[in-house]
Amino acid sequence: MLEIQKKLSTPFYALLALPATAMGLGLSIQIAALSWILTYEYGLSISEIGLVWATGPIAGILGQVIIGIISDNVWVMNGRRRVFILIGGVLASLMLLALPNIGIIQSGLGIEGILGIAIVISMVLDLSINVSFNPTRSIIADVTPEGPLRTKGYTWMQFVSGSFGVLSYFIGATLGNIALIYIGAGVVLIFSIIPPFFIKEPRYLGRYGEDEDEITKAASLSDPTPKHYASLTEVFFNIRPLWGFLLYGIYAIVKRLTGLEFPGFYFELFALGLSILLIIEALKKSETGKSAEEAGKIGFHKILAAHSFSWIGVQSMFIYFFAFVEFQLPDLTDVQIGSVVNWSFFSLNLVAAFIPVLLLEPLANKFGRVKTHAYALFVMAAGYGTLAFAGLTPATIYILMLIIGIGWASIISLPFAIMSQKVAQNQMGLYMGLFNLSVVLPQLVSSFAIAEIVQSVVAKNILLMICAVTVLASAVAWLFVKEPEDRITENPVLLSEEAEDDIRS
């Protein structure tokens, strides 16, 4: 084990963040380039682009949950997360290289329509990213103790990942999206295949903070971490607050593929009503007086409920922001629109890179992670609302995106630290995958429902109004989530090593 890991020093947190950075960079490149390529290179409509982006949530539903369950229960190459990070990273870099070559692939296969090729490439890219994303986040919880040091792990994850995200949008704005894709593919590959070999994973993962005697007893077993393969029923009931989103996602996909739909918007309204009802139900439950396992499940349901609406606001912005810029600044050329979008996301991620370490982490340690996250979302909602009406020049858009970046910084750092302390340590991959459903199921709303609204309404600033309302709803919901308690303070890797040494001696 590296000395920096034994001491949990800052260089180790930077090293630990690199695999997640690789996947975040792949996603940043997809955000920067995919909609632009499909719109201005191949002439796809907003609804068709929404269909291509729907592959991401579908890949997340399948990839992160399944890989999370498997990675909790295997030990390959001296690790449970390592092999999945390697596989996902290699595939993601290859699929990034395919993005600017969709037309070449189409002609080589002799297929007439570009939409089908774009969907397949986007699906494989998203599956690759999702194969690795869960393990890259779970490994942080595996090797850090609960409390401020784990919060530091996730804020440093966002600092390093966000810094490379900023760099990616800078490259896209100055050198163009094609150069960004080729440079990024190389970085994704390097950050995926090298750092995992310098991170030692613990062989034993406890449940709810067992003491050292329990770890010593477990270390004496040939297979110290008990297997837990979640059933489909268990998965289904663990995501109860998201049932409305799930129903809508299934309906929207069937509707798009078959043309079958209910008249009017009755099913959409039913799914929205069900989502609100189940979210309120989850937020009203109390964890007080419950066992650790039962309280953990209630807390996890609250986190799913609170986190879900924020991702409608985030994903909708990422997919359709080019349409908002085109509406607000009608005199710009296609290339100039791409540049404004990249500089906007550069501003967003510039704040998101530095705020977690410089501001969110100290505020979270002083006032609590939940309150800090909720108020960051209030700021984000205010930024969206202002941008909807005041974003009339590129400079104004960039400034307001800096404000929105405060909430974005929190969304991709603090909820992971909060969630990881509500669930059993030896099921971290499973719950990290289920937690991701509060991201990907709302994204299906962005891919289908929001696409229809943005395409049908002339005033494209409706997009930012929707973003403001959904993020505001998420901020209010987070105020009902209880701050997680720190259960242990020791380094889990060192505890496991010391226990095994005691057994051997």
Buried (B, 14 or more C-beta within 10 A) or exposed (E): EEEBBBEBEEEBBBBBBBBBBBBBBBBBBBBBBBBBBBBBBBEBEBBBBBBBBBBBBBBBBBBBBBBBBBBBBBBEEEBBBBBBBBBBBBBBBBBBBBBBEBEEBBEEEEEEEBBEBBBBBBBBBBBBBBBBBBBBBBBBBBBBBBBBBBBBBBBBBBBBBBBBBBBBBBBBBEEBBBEBBBBBBEBBBEBBBBBBEBBBBBBBBBBBBBEEEBBBBBBEEEEBBBEBEBEEEEBEEBBBBBBBBBBBBEBBBEBBEEEEBEEEEEBBEBBBEBBBEBBEEBBEBEBEEBEBEEBBBBBBBBBBBBBBBBBBBBBBBBBBBBBBBBBBBEEBEEEEBBBBBBBBBBBBBBBBBBBBBEBBBEBBBEEBBBBBBBBBBBBBBBBBBBBBEBBEEBEBBBBBBBBBBBBBBBBBBBBBBBBBBBBBBBBBBBBBBBBBBBBBBBBBBBBBBBBBEBBEEEEBBBBBBBBBBBBBBBBBBBBBBBBBEBBBEBBBBBBBBBBBEEEEE
